[in-house]
């Protein structure tokens, strides 16, 4: 039996892009499951489509098959992630495709989850279904950077978010920082929070700013009640904070907040994956915490919201990081940039 067929059909890319668009509909609601989309095509016409909305609900393939009905017989299914082959809270999707009479399945990429890891494709092939793997893989993987990294490395995908002035300052010397950036940038941060399973901050930020660090936007395209709130993590090596339902600090009123007293940041990240199933992590903290994660090379993506203002030399720096030579500098690649209101959002990837 051949391993996989390689697609050279332009229509495969078109229909896979439609499946990716379906998958995006679940990007804020599926945690800890991956966001997956599926499109069923018969005679070059879409006859069914669906996405996975929430953990515990049917997967994308099932919704697409329901939408297609009898038209699924002999059709092609485009799926952004390998159909599952195990029974969890829902039955295996590979089996559902087989039972529906699908004749060909196009998959963007294999699922590195050890419970699947090629077995879903194997089931399909053993049932006589033609399988094509590798269509728009990078575009589809962008939907699930955290899930895929966690399955491959047992570490989460870590984003560090910083709001700064033109001269790289995040707050006045007094600590005053609300607000450097405008409403559009702050709304964009809500999207980052909505796709994050955990948010890490420092005790100094909690004491100084008393932040909420929650998802509260009504502009995400889904009902706010459907978005799981991120797990809150406070780095507190000096043990200045603790759970107290009557605390002045909002984060400390949440009994689920995790207080990390250790210096080992990598261990914290692995525990967030293994114990709490947090695959995408957002860091919203001060210069010291930001510098610690960057120095330890634990940041996958640096997101800078830059406001068109100057705060001066006495204001607080964006990162507490002090290399002794140019050889120790941290370098990044510009991944993307966009204007949000009067602010600039810059996304950078470590080199």
C-alpha positions as CSV (number, residue, x, y, z in Angstrom):
1,X,0.0,0.0,0.0
2,X,1.4,3.4,-0.9
3,X,1.9,5.9,1.9
4,X,0.3,9.0,0.6
5,X,-0.7,10.6,-2.7
6,X,0.7,14.1,-3.3
7,X,-1.8,16.6,-4.5
8,X,-1.1,18.5,-7.7
9,X,-4.7,19.7,-8.1
10,X,-5.3,23.4,-7.7
11,X,-8.9,22.7,-6.6
12,X,-7.5,20.8,-3.6
13,X,-5.9,24.0,-2.3
14,X,-9.1,25.9,-2.9
15,X,-11.3,23.5,-1.0
16,X,-8.7,23.1,1.8
17,X,-8.7,26.9,2.2
18,X,-12.5,26.7,2.7
19,X,-11.9,24.0,5.4
20,X,-9.4,26.3,7.1
21,X,-12.0,29.1,7.1
22,X,-14.4,26.7,8.8
23,X,-11.7,25.7,11.4
24,X,-11.2,29.4,12.3
25,X,-14.8,29.6,13.5
26,X,-13.7,27.4,16.5
27,X,-10.4,29.1,17.3
28,X,-11.7,30.7,20.5
29,X,-13.9,28.0,21.8
30,X,-12.4,24.5,21.3
31,X,-9.7,24.5,24.0
32,X,-8.1,22.1,24.8
33,X,-9.1,20.5,21.6
34,X,-7.6,21.7,18.3
35,X,-9.7,23.9,16.0
36,X,-10.6,21.8,12.9
37,X,-12.6,22.4,9.8
38,X,-14.0,20.1,7.2
39,X,-15.6,20.5,3.8
40,X,-17.4,17.8,1.8
41,X,-17.1,18.1,-2.0
42,X,-19.1,16.3,-4.7
43,X,-18.4,17.0,-8.4
44,X,-16.5,20.1,-7.5
45,X,-19.4,21.5,-5.5
46,X,-19.4,22.0,-1.7
47,X,-22.2,19.8,-0.3
48,X,-21.3,19.9,3.4
49,X,-19.2,21.8,5.8
50,X,-18.6,22.0,9.5
51,X,-16.1,22.8,12.3
52,X,-15.5,21.6,15.8
53,X,-17.1,24.2,18.2
54,X,-16.3,22.9,21.7
55,X,-14.6,20.0,23.5
56,X,-17.2,17.3,24.1
57,X,-19.2,18.2,21.0
58,X,-18.9,16.3,17.7
59,X,-15.8,17.0,15.5
60,X,-15.7,18.9,12.3
61,X,-16.1,15.8,10.1
62,X,-19.3,14.8,11.8
63,X,-20.9,18.2,11.3
64,X,-19.9,18.3,7.7
65,X,-21.2,14.8,7.0
66,X,-24.5,15.7,8.7
67,X,-24.7,18.8,6.4
68,X,-23.9,16.7,3.3
69,X,-26.4,14.0,4.1
70,X,-26.7,11.4,1.3
71,X,-24.5,13.6,-0.9
72,X,-21.5,12.4,1.1
73,X,-21.5,9.0,-0.7
74,X,-18.6,8.9,-3.2
75,X,-17.6,12.5,-2.2
76,X,-14.2,14.0,-1.2
77,X,-13.6,15.2,2.3
78,X,-11.1,18.1,3.0
79,X,-10.0,18.1,6.6
80,X,-7.5,20.5,8.2
81,X,-6.1,17.9,10.6
82,X,-5.9,14.1,10.4
83,X,-9.3,12.5,11.3
84,X,-9.1,11.0,14.8
85,X,-9.0,7.2,15.3
86,X,-9.7,6.9,19.0
87,X,-12.8,7.0,21.1
88,X,-12.8,9.8,23.6
89,X,-15.8,11.9,24.4
90,X,-16.9,11.4,20.8
91,X,-16.5,8.4,18.4
92,X,-13.6,8.2,15.9
93,X,-14.0,10.6,12.9
94,X,-12.1,8.2,10.6
95,X,-14.8,5.6,11.1
96,X,-17.5,8.2,10.4
97,X,-16.0,9.0,7.1
98,X,-15.7,5.4,6.2
99,X,-19.3,4.6,7.1
100,X,-20.5,7.6,5.1
101,X,-19.0,6.2,1.9
102,X,-16.4,8.9,1.4
103,X,-14.2,7.9,-1.5
104,X,-11.3,10.3,-1.0
105,X,-9.9,12.3,2.0
106,X,-7.6,15.3,1.6
107,X,-5.7,16.1,4.9
108,X,-3.7,19.3,5.5
109,X,-1.4,17.6,8.1
110,X,-1.1,14.5,10.3
111,X,-2.1,14.7,14.0
112,X,1.0,14.4,16.2
113,X,-1.2,13.3,19.1
114,X,0.1,9.8,20.1
115,X,-3.5,8.6,20.1
116,X,-3.8,9.4,16.4
117,X,-0.3,9.9,14.8
118,X,-1.1,8.4,11.4
119,X,-3.5,5.8,12.5
120,X,-6.5,7.7,11.3
121,X,-5.0,7.8,7.8
122,X,-4.2,4.2,8.0
123,X,-7.8,3.3,8.8
124,X,-9.0,5.2,5.8
125,X,-6.5,3.6,3.4
126,X,-7.4,0.1,4.8
127,X,-11.0,0.9,3.9
128,X,-10.0,1.6,0.3
129,X,-10.3,5.4,0.6
130,X,-7.7,7.4,-1.4
131,X,-5.8,9.7,1.0
132,X,-3.9,12.9,0.1
133,X,-1.8,14.5,2.8
134,X,0.1,17.8,2.8
135,X,-2.3,20.4,1.3
136,X,-1.8,23.9,2.7
137,X,-0.1,22.4,5.7
138,X,1.5,25.5,7.1
139,X,-1.8,27.5,6.8
140,X,-3.7,24.8,8.6
141,X,-1.1,24.4,11.3
142,X,-1.4,28.1,12.1
143,X,-4.8,27.3,13.5
144,X,-3.3,25.1,16.2
145,X,0.3,26.2,16.9
146,X,-0.1,25.4,20.6
147,X,-1.8,22.0,20.3
148,X,0.7,20.9,17.7
149,X,3.8,22.1,19.6
150,X,2.5,20.5,22.9
151,X,1.9,17.2,21.2
152,X,5.4,17.2,19.7
153,X,7.4,18.7,22.5
154,X,5.3,18.7,25.7
155,X,5.8,22.5,25.7
156,X,3.2,25.2,25.0
157,X,3.3,27.9,22.3
158,X,4.3,31.0,24.2
159,X,3.4,34.6,23.1
160,X,4.8,37.6,24.9
161,X,2.7,40.8,24.5
162,X,4.2,44.2,25.2
163,X,2.5,47.7,24.8
164,X,5.2,50.3,24.3
165,X,5.9,53.9,23.3
166,X,8.1,54.8,20.3
167,X,11.1,55.0,22.7
168,X,10.5,51.5,24.1
169,X,8.8,52.5,27.4
170,X,5.8,50.8,28.9
171,X,4.9,53.0,31.9
172,X,5.9,56.2,33.6
173,X,8.4,56.0,36.5
174,X,5.5,56.2,38.9
175,X,4.0,53.1,37.3
176,X,1.2,54.9,35.5
177,X,0.5,53.0,32.3
178,X,-3.2,53.2,31.4
179,X,-3.5,53.7,28.6
180,X,-0.4,53.9,26.3
181,X,-2.2,52.2,23.3
182,X,-5.7,53.0,21.9
183,X,-9.0,51.1,21.9
184,X,-8.2,49.1,18.7
185,X,-5.0,47.7,20.1
186,X,-6.7,46.8,23.4
187,X,-9.4,45.0,21.5
188,X,-6.8,43.0,19.6
189,X,-5.3,41.9,22.9
190,X,-8.7,40.5,23.7
191,X,-8.3,38.1,20.7
192,X,-4.9,37.0,22.0
193,X,-6.4,36.3,25.4
194,X,-9.3,34.4,23.8
195,X,-7.0,32.0,22.0
196,X,-4.8,31.5,25.1
197,X,-5.3,28.7,27.6
198,X,-3.2,30.5,30.2
199,X,-2.0,34.0,31.0
200,X,1.2,34.5,33.0
201,X,1.9,37.7,34.8
202,X,4.1,38.8,37.7
203,X,3.2,39.7,41.3
204,X,4.6,43.2,40.7
205,X,2.1,43.7,37.9
206,X,-0.7,42.5,40.1
207,X,0.2,44.8,42.9
208,X,0.9,47.8,40.7
209,X,-1.9,47.5,38.1
210,X,-4.5,45.1,39.7
211,X,-5.4,43.8,36.2
212,X,-8.3,41.5,35.3
213,X,-6.5,39.6,32.5
214,X,-9.8,38.1,31.4
215,X,-11.7,37.8,28.1
216,X,-14.5,40.3,28.1
217,X,-14.9,41.4,24.5
218,X,-18.2,41.1,22.7
219,X,-16.5,41.5,19.3
220,X,-15.0,38.0,18.9
221,X,-17.7,36.7,16.6
222,X,-18.9,34.1,19.2
223,X,-20.9,34.4,22.4
224,X,-18.6,35.4,25.3
225,X,-20.0,32.6,27.4
226,X,-18.6,30.0,24.9
227,X,-15.0,31.2,25.3
228,X,-13.2,29.4,28.1
229,X,-11.5,31.9,30.4
230,X,-7.7,31.5,30.5
231,X,-6.0,30.0,33.5
232,X,-4.3,32.8,35.5
233,X,-0.7,32.3,36.6
234,X,1.2,34.7,38.9
235,X,4.9,34.5,39.3
236,X,5.4,35.2,43.0
237,X,8.8,34.0,44.2
238,X,8.6,36.4,47.2
239,X,5.2,34.9,48.2
240,X,3.5,38.3,48.4
241,X,0.2,37.0,47.1
242,X,-2.3,34.2,47.8
243,X,-5.9,33.3,47.2
244,X,-8.3,35.4,49.2
245,X,-12.0,35.7,48.1
246,X,-12.0,39.2,49.6
247,X,-8.6,40.3,48.3
248,X,-8.1,43.8,46.9
249,X,-6.4,42.1,43.9
250,X,-8.9,40.7,41.3
251,X,-6.7,37.8,40.3
252,X,-6.3,36.7,43.9
253,X,-10.1,36.3,44.3
254,X,-10.1,33.4,41.7
255,X,-9.5,30.1,43.5
256,X,-8.2,28.6,40.3
257,X,-5.3,31.1,40.0
258,X,-1.9,29.3,40.1
259,X,0.9,30.9,42.1
260,X,4.4,29.9,40.9
261,X,7.0,30.4,43.5
262,X,9.9,28.7,41.7
263,X,12.6,30.1,39.4
264,X,12.2,27.3,36.8
265,X,10.1,28.9,34.1
266,X,10.5,25.9,31.7
267,X,9.1,23.6,34.4
268,X,6.1,25.9,34.8
269,X,5.4,25.7,31.1
270,X,5.7,21.9,31.0
271,X,3.3,21.6,34.0
272,X,0.8,23.9,32.2
273,X,0.8,21.3,29.4
274,X,0.8,18.1,31.4
275,X,-1.4,19.0,34.3
276,X,-3.7,21.8,33.0
277,X,-3.8,21.1,29.2
278,X,-2.8,24.7,28.5
279,X,-1.2,24.6,25.0
280,X,-1.2,28.3,24.2
281,X,0.2,30.7,26.8
282,X,0.2,34.5,26.8
283,X,2.6,36.5,28.9
284,X,1.3,39.9,30.0
285,X,3.8,41.2,32.6
286,X,6.4,43.8,33.4
287,X,9.9,44.2,32.1
288,X,11.5,41.7,34.5
289,X,9.2,38.8,33.7
290,X,9.4,39.6,30.0
291,X,13.2,39.6,30.2
292,X,13.3,36.3,32.1
293,X,11.3,34.5,29.5
294,X,13.2,36.0,26.6
295,X,16.6,35.3,28.2
296,X,15.6,31.7,28.7
297,X,14.5,31.5,25.0
298,X,11.0,30.3,26.0
299,X,9.2,32.8,23.8
300,X,7.8,31.6,20.4
301,X,6.2,34.9,19.4
302,X,6.8,38.5,20.5
303,X,3.9,40.9,19.9
304,X,4.6,44.6,20.3
305,X,1.9,47.2,20.2
306,X,3.7,50.5,19.6
307,X,1.9,53.7,20.3
308,X,3.0,57.0,18.5
309,X,4.2,58.7,21.7
310,X,7.4,59.3,23.7
311,X,7.6,58.7,27.4
312,X,11.2,59.8,28.1
313,X,14.3,58.3,29.7
314,X,12.8,58.1,33.2
315,X,9.9,55.9,32.1
316,X,10.0,52.1,32.5
317,X,11.8,50.0,29.8
318,X,9.9,47.3,27.9
319,X,12.3,44.5,28.8
320,X,14.7,44.0,31.7
321,X,17.5,42.5,29.7
322,X,21.2,43.5,29.9
323,X,23.5,41.9,27.4
324,X,27.2,42.7,27.9
325,X,28.0,42.6,24.2
326,X,26.3,42.6,20.7
327,X,27.0,38.9,20.6
328,X,24.5,38.4,23.4
329,X,21.7,40.4,21.7
330,X,18.3,38.8,21.0
331,X,17.4,39.0,17.4
332,X,14.0,38.5,15.7
333,X,12.5,38.2,12.3
334,X,9.6,40.5,11.4
335,X,6.7,38.2,10.8
336,X,3.9,40.7,10.2
337,X,2.8,44.2,11.0
338,X,-0.5,46.1,10.8
339,X,-2.0,49.4,12.0
340,X,-4.6,49.3,14.6
341,X,-6.1,52.8,15.0
342,X,-3.2,55.0,15.6
343,X,-1.0,52.2,17.0
344,X,1.2,49.7,15.2
345,X,1.1,46.0,15.9
346,X,4.4,44.2,15.2
347,X,4.7,40.4,15.4
348,X,8.2,39.0,15.6
349,X,9.6,35.5,15.7
350,X,12.9,34.7,17.4
351,X,15.8,33.8,15.1
